[in-house]
Amino acid sequence: MFQNMGLYDRIIRVVVGLVLGGLYLGGVVEGTTALVLFVIGLVMIATSAIGFCPAYLPFKFTTKEK
């Protein structure tokens, strides 16, 4: 699997993922919305960790510099 995410894209995803996780763990949001935001946060952190975003594939989009 190749990487299609650049450094800044990965940093932004980690920050947003941590914020979403913090909202869930801090009890700021509740219910189904909290679970959805928490899962989105986990996915953002996971895709940032591996440097690959499957949503970019159909559009042949990359933020990684060549």
Predicted model as a PDB file, atoms N, CA, C, CB and O in Angstrom, pLDDT in the B-factor column:
MODEL        1                                                                  
ATOM      1  N   MET A   1       0.845  -1.166   0.000  1.00 73.00           N  
ATOM      2  CA  MET A   1       0.000   0.000   0.000  1.00 73.00           C  
ATOM      3  C   MET A   1       0.897   1.238   0.000  1.00 73.00           C  
ATOM      4  CB  MET A   1      -0.965  -0.007   1.220  1.00 73.00           C  
ATOM      5  O   MET A   1       1.841   1.328   0.785  1.00 73.00           O  
ATOM      6  N   PHE A   2       0.602   2.175  -0.870  1.00 86.00           N  
ATOM      7  CA  PHE A   2       1.388   3.394  -0.967  1.00 86.00           C  
ATOM      8  C   PHE A   2       0.776   4.483  -0.086  1.00 86.00           C  
ATOM      9  CB  PHE A   2       1.479   3.867  -2.433  1.00 86.00           C  
ATOM     10  O   PHE A   2      -0.396   4.406   0.285  1.00 86.00           O  
ATOM     11  N   GLN A   3       1.560   5.474   0.238  1.00 90.00           N  
ATOM     12  CA  GLN A   3       1.069   6.597   1.023  1.00 90.00           C  
ATOM     13  C   GLN A   3       0.557   7.684   0.091  1.00 90.00           C  
ATOM     14  CB  GLN A   3       2.175   7.148   1.950  1.00 90.00           C  
ATOM     15  O   GLN A   3       1.179   7.988  -0.927  1.00 90.00           O  
ATOM     16  N   ASN A   4      -0.571   8.261   0.445  1.00 91.00           N  
ATOM     17  CA  ASN A   4      -1.114   9.341  -0.363  1.00 91.00           C  
ATOM     18  C   ASN A   4      -1.434  10.582   0.483  1.00 91.00           C  
ATOM     19  CB  ASN A   4      -2.366   8.866  -1.089  1.00 91.00           C  
ATOM     20  O   ASN A   4      -2.187  11.457   0.057  1.00 91.00           O  
ATOM     21  N   MET A   5      -0.849  10.643   1.690  1.00 94.00           N  
ATOM     22  CA  MET A   5      -1.085  11.774   2.571  1.00 94.00           C  
ATOM     23  C   MET A   5       0.236  12.465   2.900  1.00 94.00           C  
ATOM     24  CB  MET A   5      -1.794  11.318   3.859  1.00 94.00           C  
ATOM     25  O   MET A   5       1.221  11.815   3.251  1.00 94.00           O  
ATOM     26  N   GLY A   6       0.242  13.778   2.783  1.00 93.00           N  
ATOM     27  CA  GLY A   6       1.417  14.559   3.103  1.00 93.00           C  
ATOM     28  C   GLY A   6       1.516  14.850   4.596  1.00 93.00           C  
ATOM     29  O   GLY A   6       0.619  14.502   5.365  1.00 93.00           O  
ATOM     30  N   LEU A   7       2.587  15.476   4.991  1.00 94.00           N  
ATOM     31  CA  LEU A   7       2.863  15.747   6.399  1.00 94.00           C  
ATOM     32  C   LEU A   7       1.789  16.616   7.037  1.00 94.00           C  
ATOM     33  CB  LEU A   7       4.212  16.415   6.544  1.00 94.00           C  
ATOM     34  O   LEU A   7       1.282  16.284   8.108  1.00 94.00           O  
ATOM     35  N   TYR A   8       1.435  17.720   6.395  1.00 95.00           N  
ATOM     36  CA  TYR A   8       0.449  18.629   6.989  1.00 95.00           C  
ATOM     37  C   TYR A   8      -0.929  17.977   7.079  1.00 95.00           C  
ATOM     38  CB  TYR A   8       0.360  19.923   6.174  1.00 95.00           C  
ATOM     39  O   TYR A   8      -1.646  18.188   8.057  1.00 95.00           O  
ATOM     40  N   ASP A   9      -1.302  17.205   6.095  1.00 94.00           N  
ATOM     41  CA  ASP A   9      -2.563  16.471   6.107  1.00 94.00           C  
ATOM     42  C   ASP A   9      -2.600  15.522   7.304  1.00 94.00           C  
ATOM     43  CB  ASP A   9      -2.753  15.687   4.785  1.00 94.00           C  
ATOM     44  O   ASP A   9      -3.616  15.426   7.992  1.00 94.00           O  
ATOM     45  N   ARG A  10      -1.506  14.832   7.548  1.00 95.00           N  
ATOM     46  CA  ARG A  10      -1.433  13.888   8.659  1.00 95.00           C  
ATOM     47  C   ARG A  10      -1.497  14.608  10.006  1.00 95.00           C  
ATOM     48  CB  ARG A  10      -0.149  13.061   8.566  1.00 95.00           C  
ATOM     49  O   ARG A  10      -2.161  14.135  10.929  1.00 95.00           O  
ATOM     50  N   ILE A  11      -0.820  15.735  10.124  1.00 96.00           N  
ATOM     51  CA  ILE A  11      -0.835  16.489  11.381  1.00 96.00           C  
ATOM     52  C   ILE A  11      -2.238  17.004  11.684  1.00 96.00           C  
ATOM     53  CB  ILE A  11       0.159  17.662  11.320  1.00 96.00           C  
ATOM     54  O   ILE A  11      -2.707  16.908  12.818  1.00 96.00           O  
ATOM     55  N   ILE A  12      -2.902  17.548  10.677  1.00 97.00           N  
ATOM     56  CA  ILE A  12      -4.262  18.061  10.863  1.00 97.00           C  
ATOM     57  C   ILE A  12      -5.205  16.939  11.279  1.00 97.00           C  
ATOM     58  CB  ILE A  12      -4.770  18.731   9.574  1.00 97.00           C  
ATOM     59  O   ILE A  12      -6.048  17.129  12.156  1.00 97.00           O  
ATOM     60  N   ARG A  13      -5.069  15.778  10.658  1.00 96.00           N  
ATOM     61  CA  ARG A  13      -5.926  14.643  11.010  1.00 96.00           C  
ATOM     62  C   ARG A  13      -5.713  14.185  12.447  1.00 96.00           C  
ATOM     63  CB  ARG A  13      -5.672  13.485  10.064  1.00 96.00           C  
ATOM     64  O   ARG A  13      -6.677  13.854  13.137  1.00 96.00           O  
ATOM     65  N   VAL A  14      -4.472  14.161  12.903  1.00 97.00           N  
ATOM     66  CA  VAL A  14      -4.207  13.757  14.286  1.00 97.00           C  
ATOM     67  C   VAL A  14      -4.827  14.761  15.256  1.00 97.00           C  
ATOM     68  CB  VAL A  14      -2.683  13.635  14.537  1.00 97.00           C  
ATOM     69  O   VAL A  14      -5.446  14.366  16.244  1.00 97.00           O  
ATOM     70  N   VAL A  15      -4.666  16.043  14.982  1.00 98.00           N  
ATOM     71  CA  VAL A  15      -5.220  17.071  15.871  1.00 98.00           C  
ATOM     72  C   VAL A  15      -6.744  16.970  15.923  1.00 98.00           C  
ATOM     73  CB  VAL A  15      -4.795  18.483  15.401  1.00 98.00           C  
ATOM     74  O   VAL A  15      -7.332  16.987  17.004  1.00 98.00           O  
ATOM     75  N   VAL A  16      -7.381  16.864  14.763  1.00 97.00           N  
ATOM     76  CA  VAL A  16      -8.840  16.761  14.721  1.00 97.00           C  
ATOM     77  C   VAL A  16      -9.303  15.468  15.405  1.00 97.00           C  
ATOM     78  CB  VAL A  16      -9.347  16.808  13.256  1.00 97.00           C  
ATOM     79  O   VAL A  16     -10.290  15.472  16.140  1.00 97.00           O  
ATOM     80  N   GLY A  17      -8.599  14.383  15.167  1.00 97.00           N  
ATOM     81  CA  GLY A  17      -8.944  13.115  15.809  1.00 97.00           C  
ATOM     82  C   GLY A  17      -8.846  13.190  17.317  1.00 97.00           C  
ATOM     83  O   GLY A  17      -9.704  12.661  18.024  1.00 97.00           O  
ATOM     84  N   LEU A  18      -7.804  13.846  17.820  1.00 97.00           N  
ATOM     85  CA  LEU A  18      -7.656  14.008  19.269  1.00 97.00           C  
ATOM     86  C   LEU A  18      -8.744  14.903  19.854  1.00 97.00           C  
ATOM     87  CB  LEU A  18      -6.285  14.584  19.596  1.00 97.00           C  
ATOM     88  O   LEU A  18      -9.236  14.645  20.953  1.00 97.00           O  
ATOM     89  N   VAL A  19      -9.117  15.945  19.131  1.00 97.00           N  
ATOM     90  CA  VAL A  19     -10.193  16.821  19.595  1.00 97.00           C  
ATOM     91  C   VAL A  19     -11.511  16.055  19.665  1.00 97.00           C  
ATOM     92  CB  VAL A  19     -10.335  18.046  18.667  1.00 97.00           C  
ATOM     93  O   VAL A  19     -12.242  16.159  20.651  1.00 97.00           O  
ATOM     94  N   LEU A  20     -11.814  15.285  18.620  1.00 96.00           N  
ATOM     95  CA  LEU A  20     -13.059  14.510  18.622  1.00 96.00           C  
ATOM     96  C   LEU A  20     -13.066  13.464  19.726  1.00 96.00           C  
ATOM     97  CB  LEU A  20     -13.265  13.835  17.270  1.00 96.00           C  
ATOM     98  O   LEU A  20     -14.082  13.258  20.391  1.00 96.00           O  
ATOM     99  N   GLY A  21     -11.932  12.805  19.919  1.00 95.00           N  
ATOM    100  CA  GLY A  21     -11.832  11.842  21.010  1.00 95.00           C  
ATOM    101  C   GLY A  21     -11.970  12.506  22.368  1.00 95.00           C  
ATOM    102  O   GLY A  21     -12.594  11.950  23.272  1.00 95.00           O  
ATOM    103  N   GLY A  22     -11.397  13.686  22.518  1.00 95.00           N  
ATOM    104  CA  GLY A  22     -11.508  14.434  23.764  1.00 95.00           C  
ATOM    105  C   GLY A  22     -12.935  14.864  24.065  1.00 95.00           C  
ATOM    106  O   GLY A  22     -13.365  14.856  25.218  1.00 95.00           O  
ATOM    107  N   LEU A  23     -13.671  15.241  23.017  1.00 95.00           N  
ATOM    108  CA  LEU A  23     -15.080  15.598  23.206  1.00 95.00           C  
ATOM    109  C   LEU A  23     -15.873  14.407  23.732  1.00 95.00           C  
ATOM    110  CB  LEU A  23     -15.693  16.102  21.886  1.00 95.00           C  
ATOM    111  O   LEU A  23     -16.724  14.554  24.610  1.00 95.00           O  
ATOM    112  N   TYR A  24     -15.589  13.238  23.192  1.00 95.00           N  
ATOM    113  CA  TYR A  24     -16.279  12.024  23.627  1.00 95.00           C  
ATOM    114  C   TYR A  24     -15.881  11.650  25.050  1.00 95.00           C  
ATOM    115  CB  TYR A  24     -15.974  10.862  22.673  1.00 95.00           C  
ATOM    116  O   TYR A  24     -16.738  11.433  25.907  1.00 95.00           O  
ATOM    117  N   LEU A  25     -14.584  11.578  25.294  1.00 94.00           N  
ATOM    118  CA  LEU A  25     -14.102  11.144  26.603  1.00 94.00           C  
ATOM    119  C   LEU A  25     -14.390  12.171  27.697  1.00 94.00           C  
ATOM    120  CB  LEU A  25     -12.612  10.869  26.538  1.00 94.00           C  
ATOM    121  O   LEU A  25     -14.542  11.807  28.863  1.00 94.00           O  
ATOM    122  N   GLY A  26     -14.465  13.439  27.332  1.00 95.00           N  
ATOM    123  CA  GLY A  26     -14.768  14.486  28.297  1.00 95.00           C  
ATOM    124  C   GLY A  26     -16.245  14.635  28.592  1.00 95.00           C  
ATOM    125  O   GLY A  26     -16.628  15.384  29.491  1.00 95.00           O  
ATOM    126  N   GLY A  27     -17.077  13.931  27.845  1.00 94.00           N  
ATOM    127  CA  GLY A  27     -18.518  13.988  28.083  1.00 94.00           C  
ATOM    128  C   GLY A  27     -19.171  15.243  27.537  1.00 94.00           C  
ATOM    129  O   GLY A  27     -20.289  15.574  27.933  1.00 94.00           O  
ATOM    130  N   VAL A  28     -18.507  15.945  26.646  1.00 96.00           N  
ATOM    131  CA  VAL A  28     -19.072  17.166  26.070  1.00 96.00           C  
ATOM    132  C   VAL A  28     -20.242  16.827  25.149  1.00 96.00           C  
ATOM    133  CB  VAL A  28     -17.991  17.953  25.297  1.00 96.00           C  
ATOM    134  O   VAL A  28     -21.253  17.528  25.144  1.00 96.00           O  
ATOM    135  N   VAL A  29     -20.107  15.763  24.376  1.00 96.00           N  
ATOM    136  CA  VAL A  29     -21.196  15.286  23.527  1.00 96.00           C  
ATOM    137  C   VAL A  29     -21.649  13.924  24.054  1.00 96.00           C  
ATOM    138  CB  VAL A  29     -20.749  15.193  22.020  1.00 96.00           C  
ATOM    139  O   VAL A  29     -20.868  13.182  24.648  1.00 96.00           O  
ATOM    140  N   GLU A  30     -22.904  13.618  23.829  1.00 95.00           N  
ATOM    141  CA  GLU A  30     -23.457  12.377  24.362  1.00 95.00           C  
ATOM    142  C   GLU A  30     -24.279  11.655  23.307  1.00 95.00           C  
ATOM    143  CB  GLU A  30     -24.314  12.657  25.596  1.00 95.00           C  
ATOM    144  O   GLU A  30     -24.635  12.218  22.272  1.00 95.00           O  
ATOM    145  N   GLY A  31     -24.567  10.406  23.597  1.00 96.00           N  
ATOM    146  CA  GLY A  31     -25.445   9.616  22.758  1.00 96.00           C  
ATOM    147  C   GLY A  31     -24.790   9.138  21.475  1.00 96.00           C  
ATOM    148  O   GLY A  31     -23.582   8.916  21.405  1.00 96.00           O  
ATOM    149  N   THR A  32     -25.632   8.990  20.465  1.00 96.00           N  
ATOM    150  CA  THR A  32     -25.181   8.481  19.180  1.00 96.00           C  
ATOM    151  C   THR A  32     -24.181   9.426  18.525  1.00 96.00           C  
ATOM    152  CB  THR A  32     -26.368   8.257  18.260  1.00 96.00           C  
ATOM    153  O   THR A  32     -23.218   8.983  17.899  1.00 96.00           O  
ATOM    154  N   THR A  33     -24.409  10.712  18.667  1.00 95.00           N  
ATOM    155  CA  THR A  33     -23.492  11.696  18.100  1.00 95.00           C  
ATOM    156  C   THR A  33     -22.092  11.521  18.662  1.00 95.00           C  
ATOM    157  CB  THR A  33     -23.994  13.113  18.371  1.00 95.00           C  
ATOM    158  O   THR A  33     -21.107  11.620  17.931  1.00 95.00           O  
ATOM    159  N   ALA A  34     -22.004  11.264  19.953  1.00 95.00           N  
ATOM    160  CA  ALA A  34     -20.707  11.065  20.599  1.00 95.00           C  
ATOM    161  C   ALA A  34     -19.988   9.857  20.022  1.00 95.00           C  
ATOM    162  CB  ALA A  34     -20.880  10.898  22.107  1.00 95.00           C  
ATOM    163  O   ALA A  34     -18.789   9.919  19.746  1.00 95.00           O  
ATOM    164  N   LEU A  35     -20.707   8.766  19.839  1.00 96.00           N  
ATOM    165  CA  LEU A  35     -20.092   7.559  19.288  1.00 96.00           C  
ATOM    166  C   LEU A  35     -19.632   7.764  17.851  1.00 96.00           C  
ATOM    167  CB  LEU A  35     -21.068   6.394  19.355  1.00 96.00           C  
ATOM    168  O   LEU A  35     -18.554   7.309  17.467  1.00 96.00           O  
ATOM    169  N   VAL A  36     -20.444   8.444  17.062  1.00 96.00           N  
ATOM    170  CA  VAL A  36     -20.079   8.706  15.668  1.00 96.00           C  
ATOM    171  C   VAL A  36     -18.828   9.582  15.608  1.00 96.00           C  
ATOM    172  CB  VAL A  36     -21.250   9.384  14.912  1.00 96.00           C  
ATOM    173  O   VAL A  36     -17.915   9.302  14.832  1.00 96.00           O  
ATOM    174  N   LEU A  37     -18.779  10.628  16.412  1.00 96.00           N  
ATOM    175  CA  LEU A  37     -17.608  11.508  16.428  1.00 96.00           C  
ATOM    176  C   LEU A  37     -16.368  10.773  16.921  1.00 96.00           C  
ATOM    177  CB  LEU A  37     -17.872  12.730  17.308  1.00 96.00           C  
ATOM    178  O   LEU A  37     -15.269  10.999  16.414  1.00 96.00           O  
ATOM    179  N   PHE A  38     -16.534   9.902  17.897  1.00 96.00           N  
ATOM    180  CA  PHE A  38     -15.410   9.133  18.417  1.00 96.00           C  
ATOM    181  C   PHE A  38     -14.854   8.195  17.347  1.00 96.00           C  
ATOM    182  CB  PHE A  38     -15.837   8.333  19.657  1.00 96.00           C  
ATOM    183  O   PHE A  38     -13.637   8.093  17.191  1.00 96.00           O  
ATOM    184  N   VAL A  39     -15.717   7.519  16.618  1.00 97.00           N  
ATOM    185  CA  VAL A  39     -15.274   6.616  15.555  1.00 97.00           C  
ATOM    186  C   VAL A  39     -14.594   7.396  14.441  1.00 97.00           C  
ATOM    187  CB  VAL A  39     -16.459   5.814  14.993  1.00 97.00           C  
ATOM    188  O   VAL A  39     -13.570   6.956  13.918  1.00 97.00           O  
ATOM    189  N   ILE A  40     -15.142   8.540  14.071  1.00 97.00           N  
ATOM    190  CA  ILE A  40     -14.512   9.376  13.047  1.00 97.00           C  
ATOM    191  C   ILE A  40     -13.120   9.808  13.508  1.00 97.00           C  
ATOM    192  CB  ILE A  40     -15.388  10.616  12.734  1.00 97.00           C  
ATOM    193  O   ILE A  40     -12.174   9.811  12.721  1.00 97.00           O  
ATOM    194  N   GLY A  41     -13.001  10.172  14.776  1.00 96.00           N  
ATOM    195  CA  GLY A  41     -11.705  10.542  15.328  1.00 96.00           C  
ATOM    196  C   GLY A  41     -10.706   9.400  15.265  1.00 96.00           C  
ATOM    197  O   GLY A  41      -9.543   9.604  14.917  1.00 96.00           O  
ATOM    198  N   LEU A  42     -11.159   8.194  15.604  1.00 97.00           N  
ATOM    199  CA  LEU A  42     -10.277   7.026  15.529  1.00 97.00           C  
ATOM    200  C   LEU A  42      -9.826   6.742  14.098  1.00 97.00           C  
ATOM    201  CB  LEU A  42     -10.981   5.800  16.098  1.00 97.00           C  
ATOM    202  O   LEU A  42      -8.662   6.418  13.861  1.00 97.00           O  
ATOM    203  N   VAL A  43     -10.743   6.865  13.153  1.00 96.00           N  
ATOM    204  CA  VAL A  43     -10.408   6.635  11.751  1.00 96.00           C  
ATOM    205  C   VAL A  43      -9.402   7.681  11.268  1.00 96.00           C  
ATOM    206  CB  VAL A  43     -11.681   6.667  10.877  1.00 96.00           C  
ATOM    207  O   VAL A  43      -8.472   7.361  10.527  1.00 96.00           O  
ATOM    208  N   MET A  44      -9.591   8.918  11.686  1.00 96.00           N  
ATOM    209  CA  MET A  44      -8.657   9.979  11.271  1.00 96.00           C  
ATOM    210  C   MET A  44      -7.260   9.718  11.818  1.00 96.00           C  
ATOM    211  CB  MET A  44      -9.156  11.357  11.744  1.00 96.00           C  
ATOM    212  O   MET A  44      -6.270   9.909  11.112  1.00 96.00           O  
ATOM    213  N   ILE A  45      -7.176   9.286  13.061  1.00 97.00           N  
ATOM    214  CA  ILE A  45      -5.869   8.990  13.657  1.00 97.00           C  
ATOM    215  C   ILE A  45      -5.242   7.772  12.979  1.00 97.00           C  
ATOM    216  CB  ILE A  45      -6.005   8.746  15.180  1.00 97.00           C  
ATOM    217  O   ILE A  45      -4.039   7.757  12.717  1.00 97.00           O  
ATOM    218  N   ALA A  46      -6.048   6.759  12.699  1.00 96.00           N  
ATOM    219  CA  ALA A  46      -5.524   5.542  12.061  1.00 96.00           C  
ATOM    220  C   ALA A  46      -5.011   5.829  10.649  1.00 96.00           C  
ATOM    221  CB  ALA A  46      -6.611   4.455  12.011  1.00 96.00           C  
ATOM    222  O   ALA A  46      -3.931   5.370  10.278  1.00 96.00           O  
ATOM    223  N   THR A  47      -5.775   6.581   9.867  1.00 95.00           N  
ATOM    224  CA  THR A  47      -5.327   6.888   8.510  1.00 95.00           C  
ATOM    225  C   THR A  47      -4.083   7.765   8.534  1.00 95.00           C  
ATOM    226  CB  THR A  47      -6.443   7.578   7.719  1.00 95.00           C  
ATOM    227  O   THR A  47      -3.221   7.660   7.661  1.00 95.00           O  
ATOM    228  N   SER A  48      -3.995   8.621   9.528  1.00 95.00           N  
ATOM    229  CA  SER A  48      -2.799   9.450   9.660  1.00 95.00           C  
ATOM    230  C   SER A  48      -1.590   8.606  10.033  1.00 95.00           C  
ATOM    231  CB  SER A  48      -3.019  10.545  10.705  1.00 95.00           C  
ATOM    232  O   SER A  48      -0.487   8.861   9.550  1.00 95.00           O  
ATOM    233  N   ALA A  49      -1.780   7.622  10.870  1.00 95.00           N  
ATOM    234  CA  ALA A  49      -0.670   6.775  11.304  1.00 95.00           C  
ATOM    235  C   ALA A  49      -0.082   5.972  10.142  1.00 95.00           C  
ATOM    236  CB  ALA A  49      -1.135   5.828  12.409  1.00 95.00           C  
ATOM    237  O   ALA A  49       1.131   5.779  10.067  1.00 95.00           O  
ATOM    238  N   ILE A  50      -0.945   5.506   9.237  1.00 95.00           N  
ATOM    239  CA  ILE A  50      -0.437   4.705   8.115  1.00 95.00           C  
ATOM    240  C   ILE A  50      -0.146   5.559   6.882  1.00 95.00           C  
ATOM    241  CB  ILE A  50      -1.440   3.614   7.756  1.00 95.00           C  
ATOM    242  O   ILE A  50       0.518   5.104   5.950  1.00 95.00           O  
ATOM    243  N   GLY A  51      -0.649   6.812   6.880  1.00 93.00           N  
ATOM    244  CA  GLY A  51      -0.360   7.711   5.760  1.00 93.00           C  
ATOM    245  C   GLY A  51      -1.157   7.410   4.505  1.00 93.00           C  
ATOM    246  O   GLY A  51      -0.775   7.823   3.410  1.00 93.00           O  
ATOM    247  N   PHE A  52      -2.253   6.698   4.654  1.00 93.00           N  
ATOM    248  CA  PHE A  52      -3.055   6.311   3.493  1.00 93.00           C  
ATOM    249  C   PHE A  52      -4.526   6.599   3.774  1.00 93.00           C  
ATOM    250  CB  PHE A  52      -2.848   4.808   3.149  1.00 93.00           C  
ATOM    251  O   PHE A  52      -5.061   6.193   4.805  1.00 93.00           O  
ATOM    252  N   CYS A  53      -5.174   7.305   2.847  1.00 92.00           N  
ATOM    253  CA  CYS A  53      -6.597   7.594   2.973  1.00 92.00           C  
ATOM    254  C   CYS A  53      -7.335   6.944   1.806  1.00 92.00           C  
ATOM    255  CB  CYS A  53      -6.857   9.132   3.012  1.00 92.00           C  
ATOM    256  O   CYS A  53      -7.145   7.343   0.658  1.00 92.00           O  
ATOM    257  N   PRO A  54      -8.175   5.946   2.087  1.00 91.00           N  
ATOM    258  CA  PRO A  54      -8.892   5.274   1.003  1.00 91.00           C  
ATOM    259  C   PRO A  54      -9.882   6.182   0.274  1.00 91.00           C  
ATOM    260  CB  PRO A  54      -9.624   4.080   1.549  1.00 91.00           C  
ATOM    261  O   PRO A  54     -10.228   5.911  -0.876  1.00 91.00           O  
ATOM    262  N   ALA A  55     -10.338   7.241   0.912  1.00 91.00           N  
ATOM    263  CA  ALA A  55     -11.276   8.157   0.262  1.00 91.00           C  
ATOM    264  C   ALA A  55     -10.610   8.938  -0.867  1.00 91.00           C  
ATOM    265  CB  ALA A  55     -11.862   9.124   1.286  1.00 91.00           C  
ATOM    266  O   ALA A  55     -11.301   9.448  -1.749  1.00 91.00           O  
ATOM    267  N   TYR A  56      -9.291   9.041  -0.856  1.00 92.00           N  
ATOM    268  CA  TYR A  56      -8.573   9.750  -1.910  1.00 92.00           C  
ATOM    269  C   TYR A  56      -8.449   8.913  -3.189  1.00 92.00           C  
ATOM    270  CB  TYR A  56      -7.189  10.147  -1.417  1.00 92.00           C  
ATOM    271  O   TYR A  56      -8.256   9.469  -4.269  1.00 92.00           O  
ATOM    272  N   LEU A  57      -8.558   7.596  -3.081  1.00 90.00           N  
ATOM    273  CA  LEU A  57      -8.323   6.709  -4.222  1.00 90.00           C  
ATOM    274  C   LEU A  57      -9.237   6.944  -5.425  1.00 90.00           C  
ATOM    275  CB  LEU A  57      -8.473   5.304  -3.779  1.00 90.00           C  
ATOM    276  O   LEU A  57      -8.736   7.068  -6.543  1.00 90.00           O  
ATOM    277  N   PRO A  58     -10.563   7.009  -5.238  1.00 93.00           N  
ATOM    278  CA  PRO A  58     -11.423   7.166  -6.426  1.00 93.00           C  
ATOM    279  C   PRO A  58     -11.144   8.450  -7.205  1.00 93.00           C  
ATOM    280  CB  PRO A  58     -12.881   7.144  -6.010  1.00 93.00           C  
ATOM    281  O   PRO A  58     -11.390   8.515  -8.410  1.00 93.00           O  
ATOM    282  N   PHE A  59     -10.635   9.462  -6.522  1.00 93.00           N  
ATOM    283  CA  PHE A  59     -10.379  10.748  -7.157  1.00 93.00           C  
ATOM    284  C   PHE A  59      -8.929  10.907  -7.592  1.00 93.00           C  
ATOM    285  CB  PHE A  59     -10.752  11.865  -6.219  1.00 93.00           C  
ATOM    286  O   PHE A  59      -8.547  11.933  -8.155  1.00 93.00           O  
ATOM    287  N   LYS A  60      -8.118   9.873  -7.321  1.00 90.00           N  
ATOM    288  CA  LYS A  60      -6.684   9.906  -7.630  1.00 90.00           C  
ATOM    289  C   LYS A  60      -6.039  11.169  -7.049  1.00 90.00           C  
ATOM    290  CB  LYS A  60      -6.457   9.844  -9.164  1.00 90.00           C  
ATOM    291  O   LYS A  60      -5.243  11.842  -7.703  1.00 90.00           O  
ATOM    292  N   PHE A  61      -6.406  11.463  -5.811  1.00 90.00           N  
ATOM    293  CA  PHE A  61      -5.963  12.652  -5.106  1.00 90.00           C  
ATOM    294  C   PHE A  61      -4.847  12.279  -4.138  1.00 90.00           C  
ATOM    295  CB  PHE A  61      -7.139  13.321  -4.359  1.00 90.00           C  
ATOM    296  O   PHE A  61      -4.893  11.216  -3.519  1.00 90.00           O  
ATOM    297  N   THR A  62      -3.855  13.136  -4.004  1.00 91.00           N  
ATOM    298  CA  THR A  62      -2.784  12.931  -3.040  1.00 91.00           C  
ATOM    299  C   THR A  62      -2.318  14.275  -2.504  1.00 91.00           C  
ATOM    300  CB  THR A  62      -1.609  12.160  -3.677  1.00 91.00           C  
ATOM    301  O   THR A  62      -2.310  15.275  -3.222  1.00 91.00           O  
ATOM    302  N   THR A  63      -1.933  14.288  -1.243  1.00 91.00           N  
ATOM    303  CA  THR A  63      -1.364  15.496  -0.653  1.00 91.00           C  
ATOM    304  C   THR A  63       0.127  15.304  -0.390  1.00 91.00           C  
ATOM    305  CB  THR A  63      -2.097  15.861   0.654  1.00 91.00           C  
ATOM    306  O   THR A  63       0.795  16.193   0.139  1.00 91.00           O  
ATOM    307  N   LYS A  64       0.631  14.153  -0.762  1.00 90.00           N  
ATOM    308  CA  LYS A  64       2.046  13.856  -0.548  1.00 90.00           C  
ATOM    309  C   LYS A  64       2.877  14.507  -1.645  1.00 90.00           C  
ATOM    310  CB  LYS A  64       2.291  12.328  -0.514  1.00 90.00           C  
ATOM    311  O   LYS A  64       2.568  14.411  -2.832  1.00 90.00           O  
ATOM    312  N   GLU A  65       3.940  15.170  -1.209  1.00 86.00           N  
ATOM    313  CA  GLU A  65       4.828  15.800  -2.182  1.00 86.00           C  
ATOM    314  C   GLU A  65       5.684  14.741  -2.854  1.00 86.00           C  
ATOM    315  CB  GLU A  65       5.717  16.867  -1.508  1.00 86.00           C  
ATOM    316  O   GLU A  65       6.026  13.730  -2.241  1.00 86.00           O  
ATOM    317  N   LYS A  66       6.027  14.969  -4.100  1.00 78.00           N  
ATOM    318  CA  LYS A  66       6.800  13.992  -4.842  1.00 78.00           C  
ATOM    319  C   LYS A  66       8.272  14.243  -4.739  1.00 78.00           C  
ATOM    320  CB  LYS A  66       6.392  13.984  -6.271  1.00 78.00           C  
ATOM    321  O   LYS A  66       9.067  13.500  -5.314  1.00 78.00           O  
TER     322      LYS A  66                                                      
ENDMDL                                                                          
END                                                                             
